[in-house]
Amino acid sequence: MSTSTPTIPTRCELCGRTEVKTTEHHLTPKEKGGTFLPTAQLCTSCHKQIHALYTNGDLIHMELTTISALQQDPQIASYLKWIRKQPSGVQPKVRKSARVRGRKR
């Protein structure tokens, strides 16, 4: 997850909600060579959800390195369906998946 500070409230490129604080998400994780590759401005909720569901290795292995690919992923798509109905001020609690926590299912 990027450690950059939130920017001026704007539009999340993943969920499309407006008037939300965004952070820079490296579509290809920096540790996987994405330092100078494209980034996206995501609301804090979407950014946290991506990293709660997937490790940086998962994002590469599953080819989730574009906004379109993220939106088409079944787990992210389910989350997006819900978050798009939420007011911009909603900051849901995020729980890391078992895979991200390092547990086997």
Contacts in CASP RR format, 6 or more apart in sequence:
PFRMAT RR
TARGET T0000
AUTHOR 0000-0000-0000
METHOD contacts of the structure
MODEL  1
MSTSTPTIPTRCELCGRTEVKTTEHHLTPKEKGGTFLPTAQLCTSCHKQI
HALYTNGDLIHMELTTISALQQDPQIASYLKWIRKQPSGVQPKVRKSARV
RGRKR
1 23 0 8 1.000
1 25 0 8 1.000
1 47 0 8 1.000
1 48 0 8 1.000
1 51 0 8 1.000
2 23 0 8 1.000
2 24 0 8 1.000
2 25 0 8 1.000
2 26 0 8 1.000
2 39 0 8 1.000
2 47 0 8 1.000
4 23 0 8 1.000
4 24 0 8 1.000
5 23 0 8 1.000
6 21 0 8 1.000
6 22 0 8 1.000
6 23 0 8 1.000
6 44 0 8 1.000
7 21 0 8 1.000
7 22 0 8 1.000
7 23 0 8 1.000
7 24 0 8 1.000
7 41 0 8 1.000
8 21 0 8 1.000
9 19 0 8 1.000
9 20 0 8 1.000
9 21 0 8 1.000
9 22 0 8 1.000
9 88 0 8 1.000
10 18 0 8 1.000
10 19 0 8 1.000
10 20 0 8 1.000
10 22 0 8 1.000
10 41 0 8 1.000
11 17 0 8 1.000
11 18 0 8 1.000
11 20 0 8 1.000
11 22 0 8 1.000
11 41 0 8 1.000
12 18 0 8 1.000
12 20 0 8 1.000
12 22 0 8 1.000
12 41 0 8 1.000
12 42 0 8 1.000
12 43 0 8 1.000
12 46 0 8 1.000
13 40 0 8 1.000
13 41 0 8 1.000
13 42 0 8 1.000
13 67 0 8 1.000
14 40 0 8 1.000
14 42 0 8 1.000
14 43 0 8 1.000
14 46 0 8 1.000
14 50 0 8 1.000
14 67 0 8 1.000
14 70 0 8 1.000
14 71 0 8 1.000
14 76 0 8 1.000
14 80 0 8 1.000
15 43 0 8 1.000
15 45 0 8 1.000
15 46 0 8 1.000
15 80 0 8 1.000
15 83 0 8 1.000
15 84 0 8 1.000
16 84 0 8 1.000
17 43 0 8 1.000
17 83 0 8 1.000
17 84 0 8 1.000
17 86 0 8 1.000
17 88 0 8 1.000
18 88 0 8 1.000
19 88 0 8 1.000
20 43 0 8 1.000
20 44 0 8 1.000
20 45 0 8 1.000
20 88 0 8 1.000
20 89 0 8 1.000
21 43 0 8 1.000
21 44 0 8 1.000
22 41 0 8 1.000
22 42 0 8 1.000
22 43 0 8 1.000
22 44 0 8 1.000
23 41 0 8 1.000
23 42 0 8 1.000
23 43 0 8 1.000
23 44 0 8 1.000
23 47 0 8 1.000
24 39 0 8 1.000
24 40 0 8 1.000
24 41 0 8 1.000
25 39 0 8 1.000
25 40 0 8 1.000
25 41 0 8 1.000
25 42 0 8 1.000
25 47 0 8 1.000
25 50 0 8 1.000
26 34 0 8 1.000
26 35 0 8 1.000
26 37 0 8 1.000
26 39 0 8 1.000
27 34 0 8 1.000
27 37 0 8 1.000
27 38 0 8 1.000
27 39 0 8 1.000
27 40 0 8 1.000
27 65 0 8 1.000
27 66 0 8 1.000
27 67 0 8 1.000
28 34 0 8 1.000
28 37 0 8 1.000
28 38 0 8 1.000
28 59 0 8 1.000
28 60 0 8 1.000
28 65 0 8 1.000
29 56 0 8 1.000
29 57 0 8 1.000
29 59 0 8 1.000
29 60 0 8 1.000
31 56 0 8 1.000
32 56 0 8 1.000
32 57 0 8 1.000
32 59 0 8 1.000
32 60 0 8 1.000
40 67 0 8 1.000
42 50 0 8 1.000
43 88 0 8 1.000
44 91 0 8 1.000
45 83 0 8 1.000
45 86 0 8 1.000
45 90 0 8 1.000
45 91 0 8 1.000
45 92 0 8 1.000
45 94 0 8 1.000
46 79 0 8 1.000
46 80 0 8 1.000
46 83 0 8 1.000
48 94 0 8 1.000
49 76 0 8 1.000
49 79 0 8 1.000
49 83 0 8 1.000
49 94 0 8 1.000
50 59 0 8 1.000
50 64 0 8 1.000
50 70 0 8 1.000
50 76 0 8 1.000
51 100 0 8 1.000
52 94 0 8 1.000
52 95 0 8 1.000
52 96 0 8 1.000
52 97 0 8 1.000
52 100 0 8 1.000
53 75 0 8 1.000
53 76 0 8 1.000
53 79 0 8 1.000
53 97 0 8 1.000
53 100 0 8 1.000
54 62 0 8 1.000
54 64 0 8 1.000
54 97 0 8 1.000
54 99 0 8 1.000
54 100 0 8 1.000
55 99 0 8 1.000
55 100 0 8 1.000
58 64 0 8 1.000
58 99 0 8 1.000
59 65 0 8 1.000
62 73 0 8 1.000
63 69 0 8 1.000
64 70 0 8 1.000
64 73 0 8 1.000
64 76 0 8 1.000
70 76 0 8 1.000
71 77 0 8 1.000
71 80 0 8 1.000
83 90 0 8 1.000
83 92 0 8 1.000
86 92 0 8 1.000
98 104 0 8 1.000
98 105 0 8 1.000
99 105 0 8 1.000
END
